[in-house]
Amino acid sequence: MRAIGSEVQQAEALTGAIGFDELAESARPALVRVAQAVTGHREDAEDAVQASLMKAMAAWPRVAGQERWRQQAYVRQIVVNTCRSSWRKWGSRVSVGDLPELVQMPKTDAVDDRELVRHALARLPARQRDVLLLRYYEDLSEAEIANRLGCAPGTVKSSAARALRALRDMLPGYAGTDIAAEEAGAGESLKSA
């Protein structure tokens, strides 16, 4: 058993891998941001990250000898899956009555803009929100997003188009005439959100 432990330590030294404790400590703020982007609530995000770290700790021997970026990607995927599975456990979100209209805030501060975009994202269906977050926040390609979400690349494209159209409808004061500029602006707003 001691020989296996030393082999893992040697593999970590060679590949740039890190231990679970160090990864959990260094990556926690980024994981909470990702989870908050998916769930829309800080408290739910912290709970999801804690549950995900427990799952990752139990499965850590599988990735202990891999590169740091693979370890981080592994744990980040667990966080996203935990957030998504919590929605499944609670069933579909049922809204009673009509959703209130978004209040148009004056363009005074970037914080106001981020908050407005965050509220608009929270109103999108889960798949559309996931596609936008993975595309603009995680900067993944359509093929990578399709692989992560388990769908076809065409579904990713149509979900992104529908989500951007819905955001334009919810945020009419921010919609421009140039679609390419809008998508770039949406990407910047999502990254800062």
C-alpha positions in Angstrom: 0.0 0.0 0.0 2.9 2.3 0.8 4.4 1.8 -2.7 1.1 2.9 -4.3 1.1 6.1 -2.3 4.6 6.9 -3.3 3.7 6.3 -7.0 0.8 8.7 -6.8 3.1 11.3 -5.2 5.7 10.8 -8.0 3.0 11.1 -10.6 1.7 14.3 -9.0 5.1 15.8 -9.0 5.7 14.9 -12.7 2.3 16.0 -14.1 1.7 19.2 -12.0 -1.2 17.5 -10.2 -2.2 18.8 -6.8 -3.8 17.2 -3.8 -7.5 17.4 -3.1 -7.1 19.8 -0.1 -5.2 22.3 -2.2 -7.5 22.0 -5.1 -10.6 22.5 -2.9 -9.1 25.5 -1.2 -7.8 27.2 -4.4 -10.7 26.5 -6.7 -13.6 27.0 -4.2 -14.3 30.7 -5.1 -14.4 29.9 -8.9 -16.6 26.9 -8.3 -19.0 29.0 -6.2 -19.1 31.6 -9.1 -19.9 28.8 -11.6 -22.6 27.3 -9.4 -24.1 30.7 -8.7 -24.2 31.4 -12.4 -26.1 28.1 -12.9 -28.4 28.3 -9.9 -28.9 32.0 -9.6 -28.6 32.0 -5.8 -25.5 32.3 -3.7 -26.8 30.0 -0.9 -27.8 27.3 -3.4 -24.4 27.7 -5.1 -22.5 27.2 -1.8 -24.5 24.2 -0.9 -23.9 22.7 -4.4 -20.2 23.3 -4.2 -20.0 21.7 -0.7 -21.9 18.6 -1.9 -19.8 18.5 -5.1 -16.5 18.6 -3.1 -17.8 15.7 -1.0 -18.5 13.7 -4.2 -15.1 14.7 -5.6 -13.2 13.7 -2.5 -14.8 10.2 -2.6 -13.8 9.8 -6.3 -10.4 11.6 -6.0 -8.2 8.5 -6.6 -9.5 8.5 -10.2 -8.0 11.9 -11.0 -5.2 12.2 -8.3 -2.4 11.6 -10.8 -3.7 13.8 -13.6 -2.8 17.4 -14.5 -4.1 20.2 -12.5 -6.4 21.5 -15.3 -8.0 18.1 -15.6 -8.6 17.9 -11.9 -10.2 21.3 -11.9 -12.4 20.4 -14.9 -13.4 17.2 -13.2 -14.5 19.0 -10.1 -16.2 21.8 -12.1 -18.2 19.2 -14.0 -19.3 17.7 -10.8 -20.5 21.1 -9.6 -22.5 21.7 -12.8 -24.0 18.2 -12.6 -24.9 18.7 -8.9 -26.7 22.0 -9.7 -28.6 20.4 -12.6 -29.6 17.3 -10.6 -30.9 19.4 -7.8 -33.4 20.9 -10.3 -34.4 17.4 -11.3 -35.0 16.3 -7.7 -37.2 19.3 -7.1 -39.1 18.7 -10.3 -39.8 21.4 -12.8 -40.1 24.9 -11.6 -43.8 25.8 -11.3 -44.6 29.5 -11.4 -47.9 30.6 -10.0 -49.3 33.5 -11.9 -47.4 35.7 -14.3 -43.8 36.6 -13.9 -43.3 40.2 -13.1 -41.8 42.4 -15.8 -38.2 43.4 -15.4 -37.8 46.9 -14.1 -35.8 49.0 -16.5 -32.9 50.4 -14.5 -31.1 53.5 -15.8 -27.7 52.9 -17.3 -25.8 54.4 -14.5 -23.4 51.7 -13.3 -21.9 48.5 -14.5 -23.2 46.8 -11.3 -26.7 47.7 -12.2 -26.1 46.2 -15.7 -24.7 43.0 -14.3 -27.7 42.6 -11.9 -30.1 43.2 -14.7 -28.4 40.6 -16.9 -28.3 38.2 -13.9 -32.0 38.5 -13.4 -32.7 38.1 -17.1 -30.6 34.9 -17.1 -32.5 33.5 -14.2 -35.7 33.8 -16.1 -34.4 31.7 -19.0 -35.0 27.9 -19.2 -32.3 25.8 -17.7 -30.8 24.5 -21.0 -30.7 28.0 -22.6 -29.0 29.4 -19.5 -26.5 26.5 -19.4 -25.7 27.0 -23.1 -25.1 30.8 -22.7 -23.0 30.3 -19.5 -20.9 27.6 -21.1 -20.4 29.6 -24.3 -19.7 33.0 -22.9 -18.6 32.4 -19.3 -16.6 29.2 -19.8 -15.7 30.1 -23.4 -16.4 26.6 -24.8 -17.1 25.7 -28.4 -20.4 24.5 -29.6 -19.1 20.9 -29.9 -17.7 21.0 -26.3 -21.1 22.4 -25.0 -23.0 19.7 -26.9 -20.7 17.0 -25.4 -21.1 18.4 -21.8 -24.9 18.7 -22.1 -25.4 15.5 -24.0 -27.1 17.0 -27.0 -26.5 17.7 -30.6 -24.5 20.7 -31.7 -27.6 21.9 -33.6 -29.5 21.9 -30.3 -26.7 24.1 -28.8 -27.0 26.5 -31.7 -30.8 26.8 -31.5 -30.8 27.1 -27.7 -28.2 29.9 -27.9 -30.2 31.7 -30.6 -33.4 31.4 -28.6 -31.7 32.5 -25.4 -30.1 35.6 -27.0 -33.5 36.4 -28.6 -35.2 36.1 -25.2 -32.5 38.3 -23.6 -33.0 40.9 -26.3 -36.8 40.8 -25.6 -36.2 41.1 -21.8 -33.6 43.8 -22.1 -34.9 46.0 -24.9 -32.8 49.0 -23.9 -29.6 47.0 -24.5 -30.5 45.6 -27.9 -28.5 47.1 -30.7 -28.9 46.8 -34.5 -25.7 44.8 -35.1 -26.3 41.1 -34.1 -22.6 40.3 -33.9 -22.0 43.2 -31.6 -24.9 42.1 -29.4 -23.5 38.6 -29.1 -20.1 40.0 -28.2 -21.7 42.3 -25.7 -23.7 39.5 -24.3 -20.5 37.5 -23.8 -18.9 40.3 -22.0 -21.9 40.9 -19.8 -22.1 37.2 -19.0 -18.4 37.0 -18.1 -18.7 39.9 -15.7 -22.0 38.6 -14.2 
